[in-house]
Amino acid sequence: MLEIRFTADARAEFESTMPKLQRANARTTLILAVLVGGLCALPSGLLIAGWLTGVAAEPATATGTALAIALLAVPAVLTWSAARAWRHVPRLPEVALTITPSTIEFPAMEVPGARGIQRRAVTFRREWTTVEFLPRKALQADALAFRETSPAGKARVRKQATQHLDTPASVIIEAVTKERTA
């Protein structure tokens, strides 16, 4: 079994950069909530107030009430999402990937957002997996592309940048292909 971890530099960079990105994401969502609130909440609030005070010409219908409530719910959900994103701090997992005799396991990764974990944990079967080194191209770093193709023809790909790993790419490629070819 081979555990490939993130380097200390990558962890420090992640911990200094991600909270800033997370808060920027939360600010953007809050601004969107205010804009949508101005566009949706004000007209629907006036409509509901008119119905409640009897100023509106027509009484409230079920459709009109549902529409007004839906229009009020959109900015509320956006505000809740922004508040949750503001409090959440993404964490880098201890292990980048684990190569076992039968599987290649990728942990769940957190990225900025209100939902928290957005990149799910994945397990590839080694006998169905090939790994390819992707050299640096434009702004993208060197990466390894793990491709799993099942006998049924279903294919999955997971890429992992090599610059943040404590193990060289050649060792990872050898570890994935070694026991499968032996």
Summary of the structure (lengths in Angstrom):
residues: 182
radius of gyration: 24.6
end to end distance: 15.9
largest distance: 82.9
contacts: 484
relative contact order: 0.15
helix: 48%
strand: 25%
